[in-house]
């Protein structure tokens, strides 16, 4: 019997390699965390610039700006 629709799912589908999944599981386990708690912890510890972009991310053009505004 089909389950009634409960609305959109809150989770997300990660597309990563088996090696990456094992690495995340290993690190989460060593920290005594679930993989979800591990990923959430990494999100909260990530250093970001004043615009909220992670410091490790390559600089990218800002959305909503014209190309000549970006070159100024």
Residue pairs with C-beta under 8 A, 6 or more apart in sequence:
14 21
16 24
24 35
24 38
24 39
25 35
27 38
28 34
28 35
28 37
28 38
31 38
31 41
33 41
46 54
47 54
47 55
47 56
48 54
48 55
49 55
53 60
61 67
61 70
62 70
